Amino acid sequence: MSVRIRLTRVGATKQPTYRLVVADSRSARDGRAIDTIGHYNPRTDPVEINIDEAKARDWLAKGAQPSDTVKRLFRKAGVMPEYK
């Protein structure tokens, strides 16, 4: 089973917020998640990013692959090094 860390969309119509979830790569975008490790709200100023760093590092150590967007958010939050 290939595990990914990715965003799932929540929120009202035209008012998206996102959860950072750990999910099987074959499941749908808003489908079943294994674990929720944070949330991201791009509509606030400044952008709101809340990540449980311990959970994120634990899942990365277990081999979970972050999506490109999640990788960018992890670098911004200091979970991953800048150039890796």
Phi and psi restraints in degrees (range 20) as a CNS / XPLOR table:
assign (resid 1 and name C) (resid 2 and name N)
       (resid 2 and name CA) (resid 2 and name C) 1.0 -89.8 20.0 2
assign (resid 2 and name N) (resid 2 and name CA)
       (resid 2 and name C) (resid 3 and name N) 1.0 123.0 20.0 2
assign (resid 2 and name C) (resid 3 and name N)
       (resid 3 and name CA) (resid 3 and name C) 1.0 -105.4 20.0 2
assign (resid 3 and name N) (resid 3 and name CA)
       (resid 3 and name C) (resid 4 and name N) 1.0 133.8 20.0 2
assign (resid 3 and name C) (resid 4 and name N)
       (resid 4 and name CA) (resid 4 and name C) 1.0 -121.1 20.0 2
assign (resid 4 and name N) (resid 4 and name CA)
       (resid 4 and name C) (resid 5 and name N) 1.0 148.9 20.0 2
assign (resid 4 and name C) (resid 5 and name N)
       (resid 5 and name CA) (resid 5 and name C) 1.0 -104.0 20.0 2
assign (resid 5 and name N) (resid 5 and name CA)
       (resid 5 and name C) (resid 6 and name N) 1.0 119.4 20.0 2
assign (resid 5 and name C) (resid 6 and name N)
       (resid 6 and name CA) (resid 6 and name C) 1.0 -148.3 20.0 2
assign (resid 6 and name N) (resid 6 and name CA)
       (resid 6 and name C) (resid 7 and name N) 1.0 176.9 20.0 2
assign (resid 6 and name C) (resid 7 and name N)
       (resid 7 and name CA) (resid 7 and name C) 1.0 -94.2 20.0 2
assign (resid 7 and name N) (resid 7 and name CA)
       (resid 7 and name C) (resid 8 and name N) 1.0 143.2 20.0 2
assign (resid 7 and name C) (resid 8 and name N)
       (resid 8 and name CA) (resid 8 and name C) 1.0 -124.2 20.0 2
assign (resid 8 and name N) (resid 8 and name CA)
       (resid 8 and name C) (resid 9 and name N) 1.0 136.7 20.0 2
assign (resid 8 and name C) (resid 9 and name N)
       (resid 9 and name CA) (resid 9 and name C) 1.0 -84.3 20.0 2
assign (resid 9 and name N) (resid 9 and name CA)
       (resid 9 and name C) (resid 10 and name N) 1.0 133.3 20.0 2
assign (resid 9 and name C) (resid 10 and name N)
       (resid 10 and name CA) (resid 10 and name C) 1.0 -134.7 20.0 2
assign (resid 10 and name N) (resid 10 and name CA)
       (resid 10 and name C) (resid 11 and name N) 1.0 169.7 20.0 2
assign (resid 10 and name C) (resid 11 and name N)
       (resid 11 and name CA) (resid 11 and name C) 1.0 109.5 20.0 2
assign (resid 11 and name N) (resid 11 and name CA)
       (resid 11 and name C) (resid 12 and name N) 1.0 169.2 20.0 2
assign (resid 11 and name C) (resid 12 and name N)
       (resid 12 and name CA) (resid 12 and name C) 1.0 -75.7 20.0 2
assign (resid 12 and name N) (resid 12 and name CA)
       (resid 12 and name C) (resid 13 and name N) 1.0 171.3 20.0 2
assign (resid 12 and name C) (resid 13 and name N)
       (resid 13 and name CA) (resid 13 and name C) 1.0 -58.2 20.0 2
assign (resid 13 and name N) (resid 13 and name CA)
       (resid 13 and name C) (resid 14 and name N) 1.0 130.3 20.0 2
assign (resid 13 and name C) (resid 14 and name N)
       (resid 14 and name CA) (resid 14 and name C) 1.0 62.5 20.0 2
assign (resid 14 and name N) (resid 14 and name CA)
       (resid 14 and name C) (resid 15 and name N) 1.0 16.4 20.0 2
assign (resid 14 and name C) (resid 15 and name N)
       (resid 15 and name CA) (resid 15 and name C) 1.0 -135.2 20.0 2
assign (resid 15 and name N) (resid 15 and name CA)
       (resid 15 and name C) (resid 16 and name N) 1.0 66.0 20.0 2
assign (resid 15 and name C) (resid 16 and name N)
       (resid 16 and name CA) (resid 16 and name C) 1.0 -75.1 20.0 2
assign (resid 16 and name N) (resid 16 and name CA)
       (resid 16 and name C) (resid 17 and name N) 1.0 140.9 20.0 2
assign (resid 16 and name C) (resid 17 and name N)
       (resid 17 and name CA) (resid 17 and name C) 1.0 -130.7 20.0 2
assign (resid 17 and name N) (resid 17 and name CA)
       (resid 17 and name C) (resid 18 and name N) 1.0 162.0 20.0 2
assign (resid 17 and name C) (resid 18 and name N)
       (resid 18 and name CA) (resid 18 and name C) 1.0 -131.7 20.0 2
assign (resid 18 and name N) (resid 18 and name CA)
       (resid 18 and name C) (resid 19 and name N) 1.0 148.6 20.0 2
assign (resid 18 and name C) (resid 19 and name N)
       (resid 19 and name CA) (resid 19 and name C) 1.0 -106.6 20.0 2
assign (resid 19 and name N) (resid 19 and name CA)
       (resid 19 and name C) (resid 20 and name N) 1.0 142.1 20.0 2
assign (resid 19 and name C) (resid 20 and name N)
       (resid 20 and name CA) (resid 20 and name C) 1.0 -90.3 20.0 2
assign (resid 20 and name N) (resid 20 and name CA)
       (resid 20 and name C) (resid 21 and name N) 1.0 116.1 20.0 2
assign (resid 20 and name C) (resid 21 and name N)
       (resid 21 and name CA) (resid 21 and name C) 1.0 -125.7 20.0 2
assign (resid 21 and name N) (resid 21 and name CA)
       (resid 21 and name C) (resid 22 and name N) 1.0 155.9 20.0 2
assign (resid 21 and name C) (resid 22 and name N)
       (resid 22 and name CA) (resid 22 and name C) 1.0 -102.0 20.0 2
assign (resid 22 and name N) (resid 22 and name CA)
       (resid 22 and name C) (resid 23 and name N) 1.0 123.2 20.0 2
assign (resid 22 and name C) (resid 23 and name N)
       (resid 23 and name CA) (resid 23 and name C) 1.0 -145.1 20.0 2
assign (resid 23 and name N) (resid 23 and name CA)
       (resid 23 and name C) (resid 24 and name N) 1.0 158.6 20.0 2
assign (resid 23 and name C) (resid 24 and name N)
       (resid 24 and name CA) (resid 24 and name C) 1.0 -63.4 20.0 2
assign (resid 24 and name N) (resid 24 and name CA)
       (resid 24 and name C) (resid 25 and name N) 1.0 137.9 20.0 2
assign (resid 24 and name C) (resid 25 and name N)
       (resid 25 and name CA) (resid 25 and name C) 1.0 -65.2 20.0 2
assign (resid 25 and name N) (resid 25 and name CA)
       (resid 25 and name C) (resid 26 and name N) 1.0 -20.1 20.0 2
assign (resid 25 and name C) (resid 26 and name N)
       (resid 26 and name CA) (resid 26 and name C) 1.0 -86.5 20.0 2
assign (resid 26 and name N) (resid 26 and name CA)
       (resid 26 and name C) (resid 27 and name N) 1.0 -12.1 20.0 2
assign (resid 26 and name C) (resid 27 and name N)
       (resid 27 and name CA) (resid 27 and name C) 1.0 -78.3 20.0 2
assign (resid 27 and name N) (resid 27 and name CA)
       (resid 27 and name C) (resid 28 and name N) 1.0 159.6 20.0 2
assign (resid 27 and name C) (resid 28 and name N)
       (resid 28 and name CA) (resid 28 and name C) 1.0 -67.2 20.0 2
assign (resid 28 and name N) (resid 28 and name CA)
       (resid 28 and name C) (resid 29 and name N) 1.0 162.0 20.0 2
assign (resid 28 and name C) (resid 29 and name N)
       (resid 29 and name CA) (resid 29 and name C) 1.0 -55.5 20.0 2
assign (resid 29 and name N) (resid 29 and name CA)
       (resid 29 and name C) (resid 30 and name N) 1.0 -45.5 20.0 2
assign (resid 29 and name C) (resid 30 and name N)
       (resid 30 and name CA) (resid 30 and name C) 1.0 -104.3 20.0 2
assign (resid 30 and name N) (resid 30 and name CA)
       (resid 30 and name C) (resid 31 and name N) 1.0 22.2 20.0 2
assign (resid 30 and name C) (resid 31 and name N)
       (resid 31 and name CA) (resid 31 and name C) 1.0 -82.2 20.0 2
assign (resid 31 and name N) (resid 31 and name CA)
       (resid 31 and name C) (resid 32 and name N) 1.0 -160.0 20.0 2
assign (resid 31 and name C) (resid 32 and name N)
       (resid 32 and name CA) (resid 32 and name C) 1.0 -65.4 20.0 2
assign (resid 32 and name N) (resid 32 and name CA)
       (resid 32 and name C) (resid 33 and name N) 1.0 135.3 20.0 2
assign (resid 32 and name C) (resid 33 and name N)
       (resid 33 and name CA) (resid 33 and name C) 1.0 -114.2 20.0 2
assign (resid 33 and name N) (resid 33 and name CA)
       (resid 33 and name C) (resid 34 and name N) 1.0 148.9 20.0 2
assign (resid 33 and name C) (resid 34 and name N)
       (resid 34 and name CA) (resid 34 and name C) 1.0 -79.8 20.0 2
assign (resid 34 and name N) (resid 34 and name CA)
       (resid 34 and name C) (resid 35 and name N) 1.0 -43.0 20.0 2
assign (resid 34 and name C) (resid 35 and name N)
       (resid 35 and name CA) (resid 35 and name C) 1.0 -153.4 20.0 2
assign (resid 35 and name N) (resid 35 and name CA)
       (resid 35 and name C) (resid 36 and name N) 1.0 148.4 20.0 2
assign (resid 35 and name C) (resid 36 and name N)
       (resid 36 and name CA) (resid 36 and name C) 1.0 -107.2 20.0 2
assign (resid 36 and name N) (resid 36 and name CA)
       (resid 36 and name C) (resid 37 and name N) 1.0 125.4 20.0 2
assign (resid 36 and name C) (resid 37 and name N)
       (resid 37 and name CA) (resid 37 and name C) 1.0 -115.0 20.0 2
assign (resid 37 and name N) (resid 37 and name CA)
       (resid 37 and name C) (resid 38 and name N) 1.0 0.9 20.0 2
assign (resid 37 and name C) (resid 38 and name N)
       (resid 38 and name CA) (resid 38 and name C) 1.0 168.2 20.0 2
assign (resid 38 and name N) (resid 38 and name CA)
       (resid 38 and name C) (resid 39 and name N) 1.0 -173.8 20.0 2
assign (resid 38 and name C) (resid 39 and name N)
       (resid 39 and name CA) (resid 39 and name C) 1.0 -145.1 20.0 2
assign (resid 39 and name N) (resid 39 and name CA)
       (resid 39 and name C) (resid 40 and name N) 1.0 161.6 20.0 2
assign (resid 39 and name C) (resid 40 and name N)
       (resid 40 and name CA) (resid 40 and name C) 1.0 -141.0 20.0 2
assign (resid 40 and name N) (resid 40 and name CA)
       (resid 40 and name C) (resid 41 and name N) 1.0 126.1 20.0 2
assign (resid 40 and name C) (resid 41 and name N)
       (resid 41 and name CA) (resid 41 and name C) 1.0 -122.8 20.0 2
assign (resid 41 and name N) (resid 41 and name CA)
       (resid 41 and name C) (resid 42 and name N) 1.0 101.6 20.0 2
assign (resid 41 and name C) (resid 42 and name N)
       (resid 42 and name CA) (resid 42 and name C) 1.0 -78.4 20.0 2
assign (resid 42 and name N) (resid 42 and name CA)
       (resid 42 and name C) (resid 43 and name N) 1.0 -6.2 20.0 2
assign (resid 42 and name C) (resid 43 and name N)
       (resid 43 and name CA) (resid 43 and name C) 1.0 -88.6 20.0 2
assign (resid 43 and name N) (resid 43 and name CA)
       (resid 43 and name C) (resid 44 and name N) 1.0 -9.9 20.0 2
assign (resid 43 and name C) (resid 44 and name N)
       (resid 44 and name CA) (resid 44 and name C) 1.0 -90.6 20.0 2
assign (resid 44 and name N) (resid 44 and name CA)
       (resid 44 and name C) (resid 45 and name N) 1.0 163.2 20.0 2
assign (resid 44 and name C) (resid 45 and name N)
       (resid 45 and name CA) (resid 45 and name C) 1.0 -127.7 20.0 2
assign (resid 45 and name N) (resid 45 and name CA)
       (resid 45 and name C) (resid 46 and name N) 1.0 108.2 20.0 2
assign (resid 45 and name C) (resid 46 and name N)
       (resid 46 and name CA) (resid 46 and name C) 1.0 -75.3 20.0 2
assign (resid 46 and name N) (resid 46 and name CA)
       (resid 46 and name C) (resid 47 and name N) 1.0 164.2 20.0 2
assign (resid 46 and name C) (resid 47 and name N)
       (resid 47 and name CA) (resid 47 and name C) 1.0 -60.7 20.0 2
assign (resid 47 and name N) (resid 47 and name CA)
       (resid 47 and name C) (resid 48 and name N) 1.0 136.7 20.0 2
assign (resid 47 and name C) (resid 48 and name N)
       (resid 48 and name CA) (resid 48 and name C) 1.0 -97.2 20.0 2
assign (resid 48 and name N) (resid 48 and name CA)
       (resid 48 and name C) (resid 49 and name N) 1.0 120.7 20.0 2
assign (resid 48 and name C) (resid 49 and name N)
       (resid 49 and name CA) (resid 49 and name C) 1.0 -128.5 20.0 2
assign (resid 49 and name N) (resid 49 and name CA)
       (resid 49 and name C) (resid 50 and name N) 1.0 117.2 20.0 2
assign (resid 49 and name C) (resid 50 and name N)
       (resid 50 and name CA) (resid 50 and name C) 1.0 -121.8 20.0 2
assign (resid 50 and name N) (resid 50 and name CA)
       (resid 50 and name C) (resid 51 and name N) 1.0 117.7 20.0 2
assign (resid 50 and name C) (resid 51 and name N)
       (resid 51 and name CA) (resid 51 and name C) 1.0 -129.6 20.0 2
assign (resid 51 and name N) (resid 51 and name CA)
       (resid 51 and name C) (resid 52 and name N) 1.0 132.6 20.0 2
assign (resid 51 and name C) (resid 52 and name N)
       (resid 52 and name CA) (resid 52 and name C) 1.0 -78.9 20.0 2
assign (resid 52 and name N) (resid 52 and name CA)
       (resid 52 and name C) (resid 53 and name N) 1.0 98.1 20.0 2
assign (resid 52 and name C) (resid 53 and name N)
       (resid 53 and name CA) (resid 53 and name C) 1.0 -61.3 20.0 2
assign (resid 53 and name N) (resid 53 and name CA)
       (resid 53 and name C) (resid 54 and name N) 1.0 -36.7 20.0 2
assign (resid 53 and name C) (resid 54 and name N)
       (resid 54 and name CA) (resid 54 and name C) 1.0 -63.5 20.0 2
assign (resid 54 and name N) (resid 54 and name CA)
       (resid 54 and name C) (resid 55 and name N) 1.0 -45.9 20.0 2
assign (resid 54 and name C) (resid 55 and name N)
       (resid 55 and name CA) (resid 55 and name C) 1.0 -64.3 20.0 2
assign (resid 55 and name N) (resid 55 and name CA)
       (resid 55 and name C) (resid 56 and name N) 1.0 -42.6 20.0 2
assign (resid 55 and name C) (resid 56 and name N)
       (resid 56 and name CA) (resid 56 and name C) 1.0 -61.5 20.0 2
assign (resid 56 and name N) (resid 56 and name CA)
       (resid 56 and name C) (resid 57 and name N) 1.0 -47.6 20.0 2
assign (resid 56 and name C) (resid 57 and name N)
       (resid 57 and name CA) (resid 57 and name C) 1.0 -65.4 20.0 2
assign (resid 57 and name N) (resid 57 and name CA)
       (resid 57 and name C) (resid 58 and name N) 1.0 -36.0 20.0 2
assign (resid 57 and name C) (resid 58 and name N)
       (resid 58 and name CA) (resid 58 and name C) 1.0 -63.0 20.0 2
assign (resid 58 and name N) (resid 58 and name CA)
       (resid 58 and name C) (resid 59 and name N) 1.0 -45.6 20.0 2
assign (resid 58 and name C) (resid 59 and name N)
       (resid 59 and name CA) (resid 59 and name C) 1.0 -68.0 20.0 2
assign (resid 59 and name N) (resid 59 and name CA)
       (resid 59 and name C) (resid 60 and name N) 1.0 -37.1 20.0 2
assign (resid 59 and name C) (resid 60 and name N)
       (resid 60 and name CA) (resid 60 and name C) 1.0 -64.4 20.0 2
assign (resid 60 and name N) (resid 60 and name CA)
       (resid 60 and name C) (resid 61 and name N) 1.0 -38.7 20.0 2
assign (resid 60 and name C) (resid 61 and name N)
       (resid 61 and name CA) (resid 61 and name C) 1.0 -66.4 20.0 2
assign (resid 61 and name N) (resid 61 and name CA)
       (resid 61 and name C) (resid 62 and name N) 1.0 -29.6 20.0 2
assign (resid 61 and name C) (resid 62 and name N)
       (resid 62 and name CA) (resid 62 and name C) 1.0 -79.8 20.0 2
assign (resid 62 and name N) (resid 62 and name CA)
       (resid 62 and name C) (resid 63 and name N) 1.0 -6.7 20.0 2
assign (resid 62 and name C) (resid 63 and name N)
       (resid 63 and name CA) (resid 63 and name C) 1.0 105.5 20.0 2
assign (resid 63 and name N) (resid 63 and name CA)
       (resid 63 and name C) (resid 64 and name N) 1.0 8.5 20.0 2
assign (resid 63 and name C) (resid 64 and name N)
       (resid 64 and name CA) (resid 64 and name C) 1.0 -68.4 20.0 2
assign (resid 64 and name N) (resid 64 and name CA)
       (resid 64 and name C) (resid 65 and name N) 1.0 136.6 20.0 2
assign (resid 64 and name C) (resid 65 and name N)
       (resid 65 and name CA) (resid 65 and name C) 1.0 -100.5 20.0 2
assign (resid 65 and name N) (resid 65 and name CA)
       (resid 65 and name C) (resid 66 and name N) 1.0 121.8 20.0 2
assign (resid 65 and name C) (resid 66 and name N)
       (resid 66 and name CA) (resid 66 and name C) 1.0 -77.2 20.0 2
assign (resid 66 and name N) (resid 66 and name CA)
       (resid 66 and name C) (resid 67 and name N) 1.0 147.4 20.0 2
assign (resid 66 and name C) (resid 67 and name N)
       (resid 67 and name CA) (resid 67 and name C) 1.0 -70.0 20.0 2
assign (resid 67 and name N) (resid 67 and name CA)
       (resid 67 and name C) (resid 68 and name N) 1.0 169.4 20.0 2
assign (resid 67 and name C) (resid 68 and name N)
       (resid 68 and name CA) (resid 68 and name C) 1.0 -60.3 20.0 2
assign (resid 68 and name N) (resid 68 and name CA)
       (resid 68 and name C) (resid 69 and name N) 1.0 -42.1 20.0 2
assign (resid 68 and name C) (resid 69 and name N)
       (resid 69 and name CA) (resid 69 and name C) 1.0 -66.9 20.0 2
assign (resid 69 and name N) (resid 69 and name CA)
       (resid 69 and name C) (resid 70 and name N) 1.0 -42.6 20.0 2
assign (resid 69 and name C) (resid 70 and name N)
       (resid 70 and name CA) (resid 70 and name C) 1.0 -66.1 20.0 2
assign (resid 70 and name N) (resid 70 and name CA)
       (resid 70 and name C) (resid 71 and name N) 1.0 -36.9 20.0 2
assign (resid 70 and name C) (resid 71 and name N)
       (resid 71 and name CA) (resid 71 and name C) 1.0 -60.5 20.0 2
assign (resid 71 and name N) (resid 71 and name CA)
       (resid 71 and name C) (resid 72 and name N) 1.0 -42.1 20.0 2
assign (resid 71 and name C) (resid 72 and name N)
       (resid 72 and name CA) (resid 72 and name C) 1.0 -63.8 20.0 2
assign (resid 72 and name N) (resid 72 and name CA)
       (resid 72 and name C) (resid 73 and name N) 1.0 -41.9 20.0 2
assign (resid 72 and name C) (resid 73 and name N)
       (resid 73 and name CA) (resid 73 and name C) 1.0 -66.9 20.0 2
assign (resid 73 and name N) (resid 73 and name CA)
       (resid 73 and name C) (resid 74 and name N) 1.0 -39.1 20.0 2
assign (resid 73 and name C) (resid 74 and name N)
       (resid 74 and name CA) (resid 74 and name C) 1.0 -62.0 20.0 2
assign (resid 74 and name N) (resid 74 and name CA)
       (resid 74 and name C) (resid 75 and name N) 1.0 -41.1 20.0 2
assign (resid 74 and name C) (resid 75 and name N)
       (resid 75 and name CA) (resid 75 and name C) 1.0 -65.7 20.0 2
assign (resid 75 and name N) (resid 75 and name CA)
       (resid 75 and name C) (resid 76 and name N) 1.0 -39.8 20.0 2
assign (resid 75 and name C) (resid 76 and name N)
       (resid 76 and name CA) (resid 76 and name C) 1.0 -65.6 20.0 2
assign (resid 76 and name N) (resid 76 and name CA)
       (resid 76 and name C) (resid 77 and name N) 1.0 -36.0 20.0 2
assign (resid 76 and name C) (resid 77 and name N)
       (resid 77 and name CA) (resid 77 and name C) 1.0 -86.6 20.0 2
assign (resid 77 and name N) (resid 77 and name CA)
       (resid 77 and name C) (resid 78 and name N) 1.0 -9.5 20.0 2
assign (resid 77 and name C) (resid 78 and name N)
       (resid 78 and name CA) (resid 78 and name C) 1.0 88.1 20.0 2
assign (resid 78 and name N) (resid 78 and name CA)
       (resid 78 and name C) (resid 79 and name N) 1.0 14.9 20.0 2
assign (resid 78 and name C) (resid 79 and name N)
       (resid 79 and name CA) (resid 79 and name C) 1.0 -78.0 20.0 2
assign (resid 79 and name N) (resid 79 and name CA)
       (resid 79 and name C) (resid 80 and name N) 1.0 -38.4 20.0 2
assign (resid 79 and name C) (resid 80 and name N)
       (resid 80 and name CA) (resid 80 and name C) 1.0 -113.4 20.0 2
assign (resid 80 and name N) (resid 80 and name CA)
       (resid 80 and name C) (resid 81 and name N) 1.0 153.5 20.0 2
assign (resid 80 and name C) (resid 81 and name N)
       (resid 81 and name CA) (resid 81 and name C) 1.0 -66.4 20.0 2
assign (resid 81 and name N) (resid 81 and name CA)
       (resid 81 and name C) (resid 82 and name N) 1.0 157.0 20.0 2
assign (resid 81 and name C) (resid 82 and name N)
       (resid 82 and name CA) (resid 82 and name C) 1.0 -60.2 20.0 2
assign (resid 82 and name N) (resid 82 and name CA)
       (resid 82 and name C) (resid 83 and name N) 1.0 -47.8 20.0 2
assign (resid 82 and name C) (resid 83 and name N)
       (resid 83 and name CA) (resid 83 and name C) 1.0 -118.1 20.0 2
assign (resid 83 and name N) (resid 83 and name CA)
       (resid 83 and name C) (resid 84 and name N) 1.0 92.2 20.0 2
